[in-house]
Amino acid sequence: MGVLILTTLINITWLAIQNTFSDLDRRINWGR
């Protein structure tokens, strides 16, 4: 049970990080 919760938290965090980097890439591309 604890491992499942930990895995879910890691997946959510990873998705949030990917979304943040995608937004940064879009802003950098728009700035060009």
Secondary structure as GFF3:
##gff-version 3
##sequence-region A 1 32
A	DSSP	alpha_helix	2	31	.	.	.	ID=ss1
###
